[in-house]
Amino acid sequence: MHTGFTKIFALAIPAIFAATSIAQTSWYIEAESIEPTGSWKKDKSVPGYTGSGYMFWDAGLNKSTPTGILEYTFDVKEAGLYNVQLLSQRNKTGRCVGAKSDECNDVFSTMNNGKFYKTMVKGTWGEWEWGATTVEATHGKFTFPDYQLSAGKNVYKIAGRSEDVRIDAIAIFKKGTQRPESGQSPVSIKTVHYAPETFDKAIVYGYDGKRLETIENSTISETRNNLKQGLYFISLQAGGKVFTQKLAVH
């Protein structure tokens, strides 16, 4: 039975992200939850973000030494192999006016004291999208950013590379489990919001984070009825607000 509203949780994100019994192996971290360094700036001028804003790399292309390093510390209770994905956006504005398809689309990243690698983010112009692929410069090898993490505190680091890249959120989750959404962040719940059945625009993602389709002026029920059986993530805009949620189709 479908009701007119779907429950979404809005959360407060601390500087250190501690796991709870609800989500011991995944973290949804708002990029703007720490103070910016170097040429990173907190911004909210581009709509569609989660949380209170996003981080914006307000500088030109940096191909050499990683600078402006953002550090996100989180507490791992269960050691194992973990994946990282970034919710990001690039626009053909500012320094990226006239940019090619392979420009304005990456940062440097690493885990703990590892080597920084160029990390490509998803790249549909003007859209917030999940994804991340590391590029090992020495071998030209493309890999997913998977890390073997030990129990205890770990630190994920992002540094600026491509001009004008926007990072909204970071998802860290144990390999083989689903990527967390904003409503699953392992911190205390402050308020509860309800996503209306009818929306202005929605972007549907597969379980693997791949963008599947964009839907306008429809409903959650109709969207669910048009999808094959499986687990999806949907980011929808309604009434000037943005909601991110899991969508299960049985």
C-alpha positions in Angstrom: 0.0 0.0 0.0 1.4 3.4 -1.0 0.9 6.4 1.2 1.2 10.0 0.1 4.5 10.5 1.8 7.8 8.8 2.2 9.8 9.3 5.4 13.3 11.0 5.0 15.7 11.7 7.9 17.7 14.9 8.1 20.9 14.6 10.1 23.5 16.6 11.9 27.1 15.6 10.9 29.9 15.8 13.5 33.6 16.2 12.7 34.3 12.5 13.6 31.7 10.1 12.2 31.2 7.3 14.6 29.3 4.1 13.6 26.2 3.0 15.5 24.3 -0.3 15.7 22.2 1.0 12.8 25.0 1.4 10.3 28.3 -0.1 11.6 29.9 -0.4 8.1 28.8 2.7 6.2 29.1 6.5 6.5 27.4 9.3 4.6 29.5 12.4 5.2 28.5 15.9 4.1 31.6 17.5 2.5 30.9 20.9 4.0 30.8 19.4 7.6 34.4 20.5 8.1 36.2 23.8 7.6 37.6 24.4 4.1 41.4 24.6 3.4 43.4 26.1 0.6 41.2 27.1 -2.3 38.2 25.1 -1.1 35.2 27.1 -0.2 31.8 26.3 1.2 29.0 27.2 -1.2 25.3 26.7 -1.8 24.7 28.8 -5.0 24.1 25.6 -7.2 20.8 23.9 -6.1 20.2 20.2 -5.6 22.8 19.5 -2.9 22.1 17.6 0.3 22.9 19.0 3.8 23.7 22.6 4.2 25.8 23.1 1.1 28.9 21.7 -0.6 32.7 22.2 -1.1 33.8 24.2 -4.2 37.4 24.1 -5.5 37.7 27.8 -6.4 41.0 27.6 -8.3 42.5 26.5 -11.7 43.8 23.1 -12.7 46.4 21.7 -10.3 48.3 18.7 -11.8 51.2 18.6 -9.4 51.4 18.5 -5.5 48.0 18.0 -3.8 47.0 21.2 -2.0 44.1 22.3 0.1 43.7 18.9 1.7 40.3 18.1 3.3 40.4 15.4 6.0 37.4 13.4 7.0 37.9 11.2 10.1 35.6 8.3 10.8 35.6 5.4 13.3 35.6 1.9 11.9 34.3 -0.9 14.1 34.6 -3.7 11.6 37.9 -4.1 9.6 37.5 -5.0 5.9 37.5 -3.8 2.3 35.6 -0.5 1.9 34.6 1.5 -1.2 34.3 5.3 -1.5 32.0 7.3 -3.8 31.6 11.0 -4.2 28.5 13.0 -4.9 29.7 15.8 -7.2 28.9 18.2 -9.9 30.6 20.1 -12.7 29.2 23.0 -14.7 30.3 24.8 -17.9 30.6 28.0 -16.0 33.5 30.1 -14.6 36.8 28.4 -15.5 35.0 25.5 -17.2 33.3 27.5 -19.9 34.0 25.7 -23.1 35.6 22.7 -21.3 36.0 19.3 -23.0 34.2 16.2 -21.8 37.3 15.0 -19.9 38.0 18.3 -18.1 36.7 19.8 -14.9 36.0 16.3 -13.6 38.5 15.2 -10.9 40.2 15.6 -7.6 43.1 14.0 -5.7 42.2 11.5 -3.0 43.7 9.0 -0.6 43.0 7.1 2.6 45.0 7.5 5.7 48.7 7.9 4.7 48.5 6.4 1.3 49.6 8.0 -2.0 47.3 10.6 -3.5 45.8 9.5 -6.9 43.8 11.4 -9.4 40.2 10.5 -8.8 37.6 11.0 -11.5 34.1 11.9 -10.5 30.9 11.4 -12.5 30.5 14.0 -15.2 27.1 14.8 -16.6 27.3 18.6 -16.9 25.0 20.4 -14.4 23.9 17.3 -12.5 24.7 16.0 -9.0 25.9 12.4 -9.5 27.5 9.6 -7.5 30.7 7.9 -8.5 34.5 7.8 -8.3 37.3 6.1 -10.2 40.9 6.4 -9.3 43.6 6.7 -12.0 47.1 5.3 -11.2 49.2 7.7 -13.2 52.2 5.4 -13.4 50.3 2.6 -15.1 47.4 4.5 -16.6 45.2 2.0 -14.7 41.6 2.8 -13.8 40.3 1.3 -10.5 37.5 1.7 -8.0 38.6 3.5 -4.8 38.6 0.4 -2.6 40.6 0.5 0.7 41.5 -2.2 3.2 40.6 -0.5 6.5 41.6 -1.5 10.0 39.4 -1.1 13.0 39.7 2.4 14.7 40.0 5.9 13.3 40.6 6.2 9.5 41.0 9.4 7.5 39.8 10.0 4.0 41.5 12.9 2.2 40.5 15.0 -0.8 42.6 17.7 -2.5 41.8 20.0 -5.3 42.8 19.2 -8.9 40.4 20.2 -11.6 39.0 23.7 -11.7 35.6 24.5 -10.2 34.7 20.9 -9.1 31.9 20.7 -6.5 31.8 17.9 -3.8 28.6 17.5 -2.0 29.0 14.3 0.0 31.2 11.3 0.6 29.8 7.7 0.9 32.1 5.1 2.6 30.7 1.6 2.8 31.9 -1.9 3.2 32.4 -3.8 -0.1 29.4 -5.8 -1.0 26.9 -3.7 0.9 24.8 -0.8 -0.4 26.0 2.7 -0.6 24.5 4.8 2.3 22.1 7.6 1.6 21.7 10.8 3.5 18.9 9.2 5.6 21.2 6.4 6.7 24.1 8.5 8.1 25.2 6.9 11.4 24.6 9.9 13.6 21.8 11.1 15.8 18.5 12.0 14.1 17.4 15.6 14.7 14.3 16.0 12.6 12.1 14.0 10.3 11.0 15.3 6.9 8.4 13.8 4.5 9.0 13.7 0.7 5.7 14.4 -1.1 4.4 11.8 -3.5 4.4 14.3 -6.4 7.8 15.8 -7.5 9.1 18.3 -10.0 12.2 16.3 -11.0 13.8 13.0 -10.0 17.1 11.3 -10.8 17.1 7.5 -10.5 20.3 5.6 -9.7 21.0 1.9 -9.7 22.4 0.0 -6.7 25.9 0.5 -8.2 25.5 4.2 -8.3 25.0 4.4 -12.1 22.6 7.1 -13.2 19.6 5.4 -15.0 17.2 8.1 -15.9 15.8 11.6 -15.1 12.0 12.0 -14.6 10.0 15.2 -14.5 6.6 16.0 -13.1 5.6 12.6 -11.9 5.0 10.6 -8.7 7.0 8.2 -6.6 4.3 5.5 -7.1 4.4 5.9 -10.9 8.2 5.8 -10.9 8.2 2.6 -8.8 5.7 1.0 -11.2 7.9 1.7 -14.2 11.1 0.2 -12.7 12.2 -3.4 -12.8 12.4 -5.4 -9.5 15.5 -4.2 -7.5 16.9 -1.6 -5.2 17.4 2.0 -6.4 18.3 5.4 -5.1 16.3 8.4 -6.1 17.1 12.1 -5.7 14.0 14.2 -6.1 13.1 17.9 -6.1 9.8 19.0 -4.8 8.5 22.4 -3.6 12.0 23.9 -3.8 13.5 21.2 -1.6 15.7 18.2 -2.4 15.2 14.7 -0.9 17.4 11.6 -1.3 16.1 8.2 -0.5 16.2 4.4 -1.2 13.5 3.0 -3.5 12.8 -0.7 -3.3 10.8 -2.3 -6.1 9.3 -5.8 -5.3 
